[in-house]
Amino acid sequence: MSKRKEEIVKLPIKHISKSEGERPLEGVVVKETADYKLVKPGRVLFIQMVKFAPGKGFKDYIECYRAVDAELKKKYGKTRCEMGCHEIASFFTLGRHDMVCLWDAPDLETYQLMIAALASAACGYGTAETQTVVICAVHT
């Protein structure tokens, strides 16, 4: 029995950086129908749902990430971006969470180092829960 050749496709999202330019996110098709493709991302994607503390907001969140970068630089000699953790998009929302962020990282361990630095920076911006993306639906 021959193994099916893996089809690599671009996801409908990309990382845009001042220093690196655009980097499309890609993945391997695991199932395909006439309407969509199910794609396993090539990098680990995370959805972080943020609830700001009373009186806090996005400005405090940005300042918190400066503290996270300083913490990572001190411990590992690199910032979160230099480690390969990138915030792809952030959305302000109404409801249970104030903001939803999409992150990509080279692997789970690297993302965990970044999140541990976020917790130890004790920025007081609020709380967050993280979900790992396992499959993306790409509509055709």
C-alpha positions in Angstrom: 0.0 0.0 0.0 1.5 3.3 -1.0 1.5 6.2 1.3 -0.5 9.3 0.1 1.7 12.3 -0.7 1.3 15.0 1.9 -0.3 18.1 0.6 1.0 21.4 2.2 -1.4 24.3 2.1 -1.2 27.9 3.3 -3.6 28.7 6.2 -5.7 31.9 5.8 -3.6 33.6 8.4 0.0 34.9 8.4 2.5 36.5 10.8 3.5 40.0 9.8 6.7 41.4 11.4 8.5 44.8 11.0 11.8 43.0 10.9 10.9 39.7 9.0 8.0 40.9 6.8 5.2 38.4 6.0 5.5 34.7 6.9 2.5 32.6 5.8 1.4 29.8 8.1 1.2 26.4 6.5 0.0 22.9 7.4 -0.6 19.4 6.1 -4.0 18.5 4.8 -5.4 15.6 6.8 -8.9 15.4 5.2 -10.5 17.1 2.3 -14.1 17.4 1.1 -15.7 19.5 -1.7 -16.2 22.4 0.8 -13.2 22.4 3.1 -9.8 21.0 4.0 -8.9 20.0 7.5 -5.3 21.2 8.0 -2.8 20.3 10.8 -0.7 23.4 11.3 3.0 23.2 10.7 3.7 25.2 13.9 1.9 25.0 17.2 -1.0 27.5 17.4 -2.6 28.7 20.6 -5.7 30.8 21.4 -5.3 32.8 24.5 -8.5 34.3 26.1 -7.7 37.3 28.3 -9.8 38.8 31.0 -8.4 42.2 32.2 -8.3 43.0 35.8 -10.6 45.9 36.9 -9.1 49.2 35.7 -6.6 47.5 33.4 -6.7 47.3 29.6 -4.6 46.8 26.4 -2.0 49.5 27.3 -1.3 47.5 30.5 -1.1 44.3 28.5 1.5 45.8 26.1 3.6 47.0 29.1 3.3 43.5 30.6 4.8 42.0 27.4 7.8 44.3 27.8 8.3 42.9 31.2 7.9 39.3 29.8 10.6 40.1 27.2 12.9 41.4 29.9 12.3 38.3 32.0 13.0 36.0 29.0 16.1 37.9 28.0 17.4 37.6 31.5 16.7 33.8 31.8 17.3 32.6 28.2 19.1 35.4 26.4 16.2 35.9 24.0 12.9 37.8 23.7 9.6 35.9 23.0 9.9 36.8 19.2 13.6 35.7 19.2 12.4 32.4 20.7 9.8 32.0 17.9 6.7 32.9 19.9 4.6 35.4 17.8 1.3 37.0 18.5 -0.5 36.6 15.1 -3.6 38.6 15.9 -5.5 40.1 18.9 -9.2 40.8 19.0 -11.1 42.8 21.6 -14.3 41.1 22.5 -17.6 41.6 24.4 -18.6 38.8 26.8 -16.7 36.6 29.2 -13.3 37.6 27.8 -11.9 41.1 27.0 -9.4 40.0 24.4 -8.6 36.9 22.3 -5.1 36.4 20.9 -3.8 33.9 18.4 -0.2 32.9 19.0 2.2 30.6 17.1 5.3 28.9 18.5 7.8 26.4 17.2 6.7 23.9 19.9 4.7 23.5 23.1 7.8 23.8 25.4 8.8 27.2 23.9 5.3 28.5 24.4 5.3 27.3 28.0 8.5 29.1 28.7 6.9 32.3 27.4 3.7 31.8 29.4 5.8 31.0 32.6 7.6 34.3 32.1 4.2 36.0 31.7 3.1 34.6 35.0 6.3 35.4 36.8 6.4 38.9 35.5 3.4 39.5 37.8 2.1 42.3 35.6 -1.4 42.2 37.2 -3.1 42.7 33.8 -5.6 40.0 34.5 -6.0 36.3 33.8 -5.9 34.2 30.7 -6.7 30.7 29.6 -5.0 29.0 26.6 -6.4 26.5 24.1 -4.1 24.6 21.7 -5.3 24.5 18.0 -5.1 21.0 16.7 -6.8 21.3 13.3 -7.8 24.3 11.1 -10.7 24.2 8.7 -9.8 25.9 5.5 -12.9 26.5 3.3 -12.4 25.9 -0.4 
